[in-house]
């Protein structure tokens, strides 16, 4: 456990050696028991009280906590070859507090109906986090490269604001959308090789300023479009141009719907290169750009779900059907950051933490981000890197305990990283039948929590001289 903790905190400097040591101890404790309450993770009142003081310390911030992890992510990127997908997205954390103003608000929501038949509007207490996650094209998460936390003192609602002012007339620096540009810049600078980066975002990242910044930094982007932008000479739009483009072929994709049932869809794929114009209110400030457009629309969709329709914009080269399909595959990797957020919220149970202020919660979430990344990393490790030695993930004691609690491998099976990751998943409830899908993050964080308890029991027994590990 100490090895990976040292890697993720080596470049952290909180201004005090005691705080640096406390950070490592807290990260190790949360890594052993992901999803447990803070008192359960830290085991006793002394360590729990020290953790509360740590989160409340004015010298501690989320940026300083994550500085070591960012540096470790950059090293992992440098150890790989080929392109790196930098996935950006925003998530919300909701809390119930007697004094919500100490944390802030995220949005308004419709509650139950009043006597007059209108829905009761109320603001939701919470925080937002915008993160960038670096992954390989195969899906292995290498770590966060940027993160921003914030909340709103008073949420007025975007629809109300749009009735007063045209959003396209507001400078990007004055909007929350600036976070997309900030993360793109920070991630590119951290990785150090902008030409390797492909920054991927959903429809919220369809920002013309982002396209311009990517060109300025010499990096790449691939975003899903939500705006039918002006194109060519400014007298037409992207959708009109694409309507006259013949499909380059069909592409079959397989996925799971909301209930988890396997689905497949046949997509008609179009692609074209065209001049994309900035919004009318910004044409004096920004130049036109030559960009590639990829549209993929489902053929004969079923009635029980919405049809698939992806409209992508990129500055990467797309001159053939194969390259268009490759861009679709790259964008499909965006789901990895959704899985990371699920691990952070459902696995680490951030929304159950009872800290009372925004600063303390941000510090705790930043620490949990490293734990959530490690769980995601180990989940994908057995799928994309089976040649890695088990000692890169487990201690000698953990390997010995897993050997004792797991049935002997089959004749065609070796005790590699895949064997031990399945052993941990078994502790979390994975049945490991021959045709079962690979274990996910849920059973793995349960398994690692149980493994930590086994290690504690073994250490206690060994101190009494009643057992040995051999």
C-alpha positions as CSV (number, residue, x, y, z in Angstrom):
1,X,0.0,0.0,0.0
2,X,2.8,2.4,0.9
3,X,4.3,2.2,-2.6
4,X,1.3,3.6,-4.6
5,X,0.6,6.2,-1.9
6,X,4.2,7.4,-2.1
7,X,3.8,7.7,-5.9
8,X,0.6,9.7,-5.6
9,X,1.9,12.1,-2.9
10,X,5.6,12.5,-3.8
11,X,5.1,16.0,-5.3
12,X,2.6,17.2,-2.7
13,X,3.9,20.1,-0.6
14,X,1.5,21.3,2.1
15,X,4.1,23.5,3.7
16,X,4.5,21.2,6.7
17,X,6.1,17.8,6.9
18,X,3.5,16.7,9.4
19,X,0.7,17.6,7.0
20,X,2.5,15.7,4.2
21,X,2.7,12.6,6.4
22,X,-0.9,12.9,7.4
23,X,-1.9,13.2,3.7
24,X,-0.2,9.9,2.9
25,X,-1.7,8.1,6.0
26,X,-5.2,9.3,5.1
27,X,-4.9,8.3,1.4
28,X,-3.7,4.8,2.5
29,X,-6.6,4.5,4.9
30,X,-9.2,5.5,2.3
31,X,-7.5,3.3,-0.3
32,X,-7.9,0.3,2.0
33,X,-11.6,1.0,2.7
34,X,-13.2,2.8,-0.2
35,X,-16.8,3.6,0.4
36,X,-16.6,3.5,4.2
37,X,-17.4,6.4,6.5
38,X,-14.5,8.5,7.6
39,X,-14.5,7.0,11.2
40,X,-14.6,3.5,9.7
41,X,-11.8,4.3,7.3
42,X,-9.5,5.9,9.9
43,X,-10.4,3.3,12.6
44,X,-10.1,5.3,15.8
45,X,-11.0,8.7,17.2
46,X,-7.5,10.1,17.2
47,X,-7.0,9.5,13.5
48,X,-10.5,10.6,12.7
49,X,-10.1,13.8,14.6
50,X,-6.7,14.4,12.9
51,X,-8.5,13.9,9.5
52,X,-11.1,16.5,10.4
53,X,-8.4,18.9,11.4
54,X,-6.6,18.2,8.1
55,X,-9.6,19.0,6.0
56,X,-10.2,22.2,8.0
57,X,-6.6,23.4,7.8
58,X,-6.2,26.7,5.9
59,X,-2.9,25.6,4.4
60,X,-4.6,22.6,2.8
61,X,-6.5,22.9,-0.5
62,X,-7.7,20.6,-3.2
63,X,-5.0,21.8,-5.6
64,X,-2.2,21.0,-3.2
65,X,-3.8,17.6,-2.4
66,X,-4.0,16.6,-6.1
67,X,-0.6,18.1,-7.1
68,X,1.1,14.8,-6.5
69,X,-1.5,12.8,-8.4
70,X,-1.3,15.2,-11.4
71,X,2.5,14.7,-11.4
72,X,2.2,10.9,-11.2
73,X,-0.4,11.0,-14.0
74,X,2.1,12.9,-16.2
75,X,4.7,10.2,-15.6
76,X,2.3,7.5,-16.5
77,X,1.5,9.3,-19.7
78,X,5.2,9.7,-20.5
79,X,5.6,5.9,-20.1
80,X,3.2,5.2,-22.9
81,X,3.3,5.6,-26.6
82,X,0.8,6.9,-29.0
83,X,-2.2,9.2,-28.5
84,X,-3.7,10.1,-25.1
85,X,-7.4,10.7,-24.8
86,X,-8.1,13.5,-22.3
87,X,-11.7,13.2,-21.2
88,X,-13.5,16.2,-19.8
89,X,-16.8,16.3,-18.0
90,X,-18.6,17.9,-15.0
91,X,-20.4,16.2,-12.2
92,X,-22.5,17.4,-9.3
93,X,-22.5,16.3,-5.6
94,X,-25.7,16.9,-3.7
95,X,-25.9,17.2,0.1
96,X,-28.6,17.7,2.7
97,X,-27.5,20.3,5.3
98,X,-29.3,22.4,7.9
99,X,-27.1,25.4,6.8
100,X,-26.7,24.8,3.0
101,X,-25.3,28.3,2.5
102,X,-22.0,27.1,4.0
103,X,-21.6,24.8,1.0
104,X,-23.5,26.5,-1.8
105,X,-26.0,25.4,-4.5
106,X,-25.9,23.7,-7.8
107,X,-29.3,24.1,-9.5
108,X,-33.0,24.4,-9.0
109,X,-35.4,21.4,-8.9
110,X,-39.1,20.9,-9.1
111,X,-40.6,19.4,-5.9
112,X,-44.1,18.3,-5.1
113,X,-47.1,20.3,-6.3
114,X,-48.6,23.2,-4.2
115,X,-52.3,23.6,-3.5
116,X,-52.5,25.8,-6.6
117,X,-51.2,23.0,-8.8
118,X,-47.8,24.4,-9.4
119,X,-44.5,22.6,-8.7
120,X,-42.6,23.9,-5.7
121,X,-39.2,25.2,-6.8
122,X,-36.2,24.7,-4.5
123,X,-32.4,25.0,-4.8
124,X,-30.2,22.0,-4.3
125,X,-27.3,22.2,-1.9
126,X,-24.1,20.9,-3.4
127,X,-20.8,21.3,-5.2
128,X,-19.7,20.8,-8.8
129,X,-16.4,19.3,-10.1
130,X,-15.0,19.6,-13.6
131,X,-12.3,17.0,-14.2
132,X,-10.0,15.9,-17.0
133,X,-9.1,12.2,-17.1
134,X,-6.2,10.8,-19.2
135,X,-6.8,7.4,-20.7
136,X,-5.1,5.2,-23.3
137,X,-7.0,4.4,-26.5
138,X,-7.6,0.9,-25.0
139,X,-9.3,2.5,-22.0
140,X,-6.7,2.3,-19.3
141,X,-7.1,5.4,-17.0
142,X,-3.7,7.0,-16.3
143,X,-5.0,9.6,-13.9
144,X,-6.5,13.0,-13.6
145,X,-4.7,15.9,-15.3
146,X,-6.9,18.8,-14.0
147,X,-9.8,19.4,-11.7
148,X,-11.8,22.4,-10.6
149,X,-14.3,22.6,-7.7
150,X,-16.9,25.3,-7.2
151,X,-20.5,26.0,-5.9
152,X,-22.9,28.8,-6.5
153,X,-23.8,31.3,-3.7
154,X,-27.2,31.8,-5.3
155,X,-28.4,29.8,-8.3
156,X,-30.7,31.9,-10.6
157,X,-31.1,29.4,-13.4
158,X,-29.7,29.6,-16.9
159,X,-33.2,29.9,-18.6
160,X,-33.9,33.1,-16.6
161,X,-30.5,34.6,-17.6
162,X,-31.1,33.8,-21.3
163,X,-34.2,35.9,-21.2
164,X,-32.1,38.9,-20.2
165,X,-28.9,38.5,-22.3
166,X,-27.7,36.6,-25.3
167,X,-25.1,34.1,-24.0
168,X,-23.0,34.3,-27.2
169,X,-22.5,38.0,-26.5
170,X,-20.9,37.3,-23.1
171,X,-17.1,36.9,-23.1
172,X,-16.1,33.3,-22.3
173,X,-13.9,34.6,-19.4
174,X,-17.1,35.6,-17.6
175,X,-18.9,32.3,-18.0
176,X,-18.6,29.0,-16.1
177,X,-17.9,27.5,-19.5
178,X,-14.3,28.8,-19.1
179,X,-13.6,25.7,-17.1
180,X,-13.4,23.7,-20.4
181,X,-10.7,26.0,-21.6
182,X,-8.8,26.0,-18.3
183,X,-8.7,22.3,-18.1
184,X,-7.6,22.0,-21.7
185,X,-4.7,24.3,-21.1
186,X,-3.7,22.8,-17.8
187,X,-3.8,19.2,-19.1
188,X,-1.9,20.1,-22.2
189,X,0.8,21.8,-20.2
190,X,1.0,18.9,-17.7
191,X,1.4,16.3,-20.3
192,X,4.0,18.3,-22.2
193,X,3.4,16.8,-25.7
194,X,0.3,18.6,-27.0
195,X,0.4,16.8,-30.3
196,X,-0.4,13.5,-28.5
197,X,-3.4,14.8,-26.7
198,X,-7.0,14.4,-28.0
199,X,-9.3,16.4,-25.7
200,X,-12.8,14.8,-25.7
201,X,-16.0,16.4,-24.4
202,X,-19.7,16.0,-24.7
203,X,-22.2,18.6,-26.1
204,X,-21.5,21.1,-23.3
205,X,-17.9,21.4,-24.7
206,X,-19.1,22.6,-28.1
207,X,-17.4,26.0,-27.6
208,X,-15.8,27.9,-30.4
209,X,-13.2,29.4,-28.1
210,X,-12.1,25.9,-27.2
211,X,-11.5,25.2,-30.9
212,X,-9.3,28.3,-31.1
213,X,-7.4,27.5,-27.9
214,X,-6.6,24.0,-29.2
215,X,-5.2,25.4,-32.4
216,X,-3.1,28.0,-30.4
217,X,-1.7,25.2,-28.2
218,X,-1.0,22.8,-31.0
219,X,-3.3,20.1,-29.6
220,X,-6.3,18.2,-30.8
221,X,-10.0,18.1,-29.8
222,X,-13.0,15.8,-30.5
223,X,-16.3,17.1,-29.2
224,X,-19.9,16.3,-29.7
225,X,-21.8,19.2,-31.4
226,X,-24.9,20.8,-29.9
227,X,-25.0,23.8,-32.2
228,X,-25.7,23.9,-35.9
229,X,-22.8,26.3,-36.6
230,X,-22.4,28.6,-39.6
231,X,-20.2,27.0,-42.3
232,X,-18.3,27.7,-45.5
233,X,-19.1,31.3,-46.6
234,X,-21.4,31.9,-43.6
235,X,-24.5,31.6,-45.7
236,X,-25.1,27.9,-44.8
237,X,-24.8,25.6,-41.8
238,X,-23.0,22.4,-41.0
239,X,-26.3,20.4,-41.1
240,X,-27.1,21.7,-44.5
241,X,-23.7,20.8,-45.9
242,X,-23.8,17.3,-44.3
243,X,-27.3,16.7,-45.8
244,X,-25.7,16.7,-49.2
245,X,-22.9,14.3,-48.2
246,X,-23.2,10.6,-49.1
247,X,-22.7,8.1,-46.3
248,X,-19.2,6.5,-46.4
249,X,-20.5,3.2,-45.0
250,X,-22.2,1.6,-42.0
251,X,-20.7,0.8,-38.6
252,X,-22.0,-1.7,-36.0
253,X,-21.7,-0.7,-32.4
254,X,-22.6,-2.7,-29.3
255,X,-23.6,-1.2,-25.9
256,X,-25.9,-1.6,-22.9
257,X,-29.0,0.5,-22.4
258,X,-30.0,2.1,-19.1
259,X,-31.3,-1.1,-17.5
260,X,-28.1,-2.9,-18.5
261,X,-29.4,-5.0,-21.4
262,X,-27.1,-5.6,-24.3
263,X,-27.9,-3.6,-27.4
264,X,-26.5,-3.2,-30.9
265,X,-27.0,-0.5,-33.5
266,X,-26.1,-0.1,-37.1
267,X,-24.9,3.5,-37.9
268,X,-24.8,5.3,-41.2
269,X,-21.5,7.3,-41.1
270,X,-20.9,10.6,-43.0
271,X,-17.8,12.7,-42.9
272,X,-16.6,15.9,-44.5
273,X,-14.1,18.7,-44.2
274,X,-15.4,22.3,-44.2
275,X,-14.8,25.8,-43.0
276,X,-16.6,26.4,-39.7
277,X,-17.4,30.0,-38.8
278,X,-17.5,31.6,-35.3
279,X,-20.8,32.9,-33.9
280,X,-22.0,36.1,-35.5
281,X,-21.3,38.1,-32.3
282,X,-17.7,36.8,-32.2
283,X,-16.6,36.9,-35.8
284,X,-14.5,40.0,-35.3
285,X,-12.6,38.3,-32.5
286,X,-12.1,34.8,-33.9
287,X,-11.0,33.4,-37.2
288,X,-12.8,30.8,-39.3
289,X,-11.4,27.3,-39.0
290,X,-11.1,24.3,-41.3
291,X,-12.5,21.4,-39.3
292,X,-13.7,17.8,-39.9
293,X,-17.3,16.8,-39.3
294,X,-18.4,13.2,-38.5
295,X,-22.2,12.4,-38.3
296,X,-23.3,8.9,-37.3
297,X,-27.1,8.1,-37.3
298,X,-28.7,4.8,-36.4
299,X,-30.5,2.9,-39.2
300,X,-33.9,1.4,-38.3
301,X,-33.8,2.1,-34.5
302,X,-36.1,0.0,-32.3
303,X,-39.1,1.6,-30.7
304,X,-38.1,1.0,-27.0
305,X,-35.2,3.5,-27.0
306,X,-34.1,6.7,-28.6
307,X,-32.0,6.3,-31.8
308,X,-28.3,6.9,-31.7
309,X,-27.2,10.2,-33.3
310,X,-23.6,11.5,-32.9
311,X,-22.5,14.7,-34.5
312,X,-18.8,15.2,-33.9
313,X,-16.4,18.1,-34.6
314,X,-12.6,17.6,-34.6
315,X,-9.4,19.1,-35.9
316,X,-8.0,15.6,-36.5
317,X,-7.6,14.4,-40.0
318,X,-10.7,12.5,-41.3
319,X,-10.1,11.5,-45.0
320,X,-11.6,8.0,-45.1
321,X,-14.4,5.9,-43.6
322,X,-11.9,4.0,-41.4
323,X,-10.6,7.3,-39.9
324,X,-14.2,8.4,-39.3
325,X,-15.0,5.1,-37.4
326,X,-11.8,5.6,-35.4
327,X,-13.1,9.0,-34.2
328,X,-16.4,7.4,-33.2
329,X,-14.4,4.8,-31.2
330,X,-12.4,7.5,-29.5
331,X,-15.5,9.4,-28.5
332,X,-17.0,6.2,-27.2
333,X,-14.2,6.2,-24.6
334,X,-15.7,9.3,-23.0
335,X,-17.8,6.9,-21.0
336,X,-14.7,6.1,-18.9
337,X,-15.0,9.4,-17.1
338,X,-18.7,8.7,-16.3
339,X,-17.5,5.4,-14.8
340,X,-14.9,7.4,-12.8
341,X,-17.6,9.7,-11.5
342,X,-19.8,6.7,-10.6
343,X,-16.9,5.2,-8.6
344,X,-16.3,8.5,-6.9
345,X,-20.0,9.0,-5.9
346,X,-21.3,5.5,-5.5
347,X,-18.1,3.7,-4.5
348,X,-16.5,6.3,-2.3
349,X,-19.9,7.6,-1.2
350,X,-18.9,11.2,-1.2
351,X,-22.5,12.5,-0.8
352,X,-22.8,10.7,2.5
353,X,-19.8,12.7,4.1
354,X,-21.0,15.0,6.8
355,X,-18.4,17.8,6.5
356,X,-20.1,21.1,6.8
357,X,-18.3,23.6,4.6
358,X,-17.4,23.8,0.9
359,X,-13.6,24.0,1.5
360,X,-13.6,20.9,3.7
361,X,-15.7,18.9,1.3
362,X,-13.5,19.9,-1.7
363,X,-10.4,18.7,0.2
364,X,-12.1,15.4,1.0
365,X,-13.4,14.9,-2.6
366,X,-9.9,15.6,-3.9
367,X,-8.5,12.9,-1.7
368,X,-11.2,10.5,-2.7
369,X,-10.5,11.2,-6.4
370,X,-7.1,9.5,-6.1
371,X,-8.8,6.4,-4.5
372,X,-11.5,6.4,-7.2
373,X,-8.9,6.6,-10.0
374,X,-6.9,3.7,-8.5
375,X,-10.0,1.5,-8.4
376,X,-10.8,2.4,-12.0
377,X,-7.1,1.8,-13.0
378,X,-7.1,-1.7,-11.4
379,X,-10.5,-2.5,-13.0
380,X,-9.0,-1.8,-16.5
381,X,-5.5,-3.1,-15.6
382,X,-6.5,-6.8,-15.9
383,X,-8.3,-6.1,-19.2
384,X,-5.5,-4.1,-20.9
385,X,-2.3,-5.0,-19.1
386,X,-2.2,-8.7,-18.0
387,X,1.6,-8.8,-18.3
388,X,2.0,-6.5,-15.3
389,X,3.4,-8.3,-12.2
390,X,1.0,-8.8,-9.3
391,X,3.5,-7.1,-6.9
392,X,2.8,-3.9,-8.8
393,X,-0.6,-3.8,-7.2
394,X,-0.5,-6.1,-4.1
395,X,1.7,-6.5,-1.1
396,X,3.3,-9.8,-0.2
397,X,0.8,-10.3,2.6
398,X,-2.1,-9.5,0.4
399,X,-0.9,-12.0,-2.3
400,X,-0.5,-14.7,0.4
401,X,-4.0,-14.1,1.8
402,X,-5.6,-14.2,-1.6
403,X,-3.8,-17.5,-2.3
404,X,-5.3,-18.9,0.8
405,X,-8.8,-17.6,0.2
406,X,-9.0,-18.5,-3.5
407,X,-9.4,-21.9,-5.1
408,X,-6.4,-23.3,-6.9
409,X,-6.1,-22.1,-10.5
410,X,-7.1,-24.2,-13.4
411,X,-4.3,-26.1,-15.2
412,X,-4.4,-23.5,-18.0
413,X,-4.3,-20.6,-15.6
414,X,-1.4,-18.9,-13.9
415,X,-1.2,-16.7,-10.8
416,X,-0.9,-13.5,-12.8
417,X,-2.5,-10.1,-12.2
418,X,-5.7,-11.4,-13.8
419,X,-5.9,-14.3,-11.3
420,X,-5.5,-12.0,-8.3
421,X,-7.9,-9.3,-9.5
422,X,-10.5,-11.9,-9.9
423,X,-9.7,-13.2,-6.4
424,X,-10.4,-9.7,-5.0
425,X,-13.6,-9.5,-7.1
426,X,-14.7,-12.8,-5.5
427,X,-14.3,-11.2,-2.1
428,X,-16.7,-8.5,-3.3
429,X,-19.3,-10.9,-4.6
430,X,-18.2,-11.7,-8.1
431,X,-19.0,-15.3,-9.1
432,X,-16.3,-15.6,-11.7
433,X,-18.2,-18.1,-13.8
434,X,-16.7,-19.0,-17.2
435,X,-19.0,-16.8,-19.2
436,X,-19.4,-13.9,-16.7
437,X,-18.3,-10.5,-17.9
438,X,-15.1,-9.0,-16.3
439,X,-15.6,-7.7,-12.8
440,X,-16.4,-4.0,-12.5
441,X,-15.6,-1.2,-10.1
442,X,-18.4,-2.1,-7.7
443,X,-17.3,-5.6,-6.8
444,X,-13.7,-4.5,-6.7
445,X,-14.1,-1.8,-4.1
446,X,-16.1,-4.2,-2.0
447,X,-13.4,-6.8,-2.4
448,X,-10.5,-4.5,-1.5
449,X,-12.4,-3.4,1.6
450,X,-12.7,-7.0,2.7
451,X,-9.1,-7.7,1.8
452,X,-8.0,-4.8,4.1
453,X,-10.0,-6.4,7.0
454,X,-8.2,-9.8,6.3
455,X,-4.8,-8.0,6.4
456,X,-5.7,-6.5,9.8
457,X,-6.8,-9.8,11.2
458,X,-3.7,-11.5,9.9
459,X,-1.4,-8.8,11.4
460,X,-3.1,-9.1,14.7
461,X,-2.7,-12.9,14.7
462,X,0.9,-12.7,13.6
463,X,1.7,-10.4,16.5
464,X,0.5,-13.0,18.9
465,X,2.5,-15.6,17.1
466,X,-0.5,-17.7,16.2
467,X,0.0,-17.8,12.4
468,X,2.5,-17.2,9.7
469,X,2.4,-16.2,6.1
470,X,4.4,-18.6,3.9
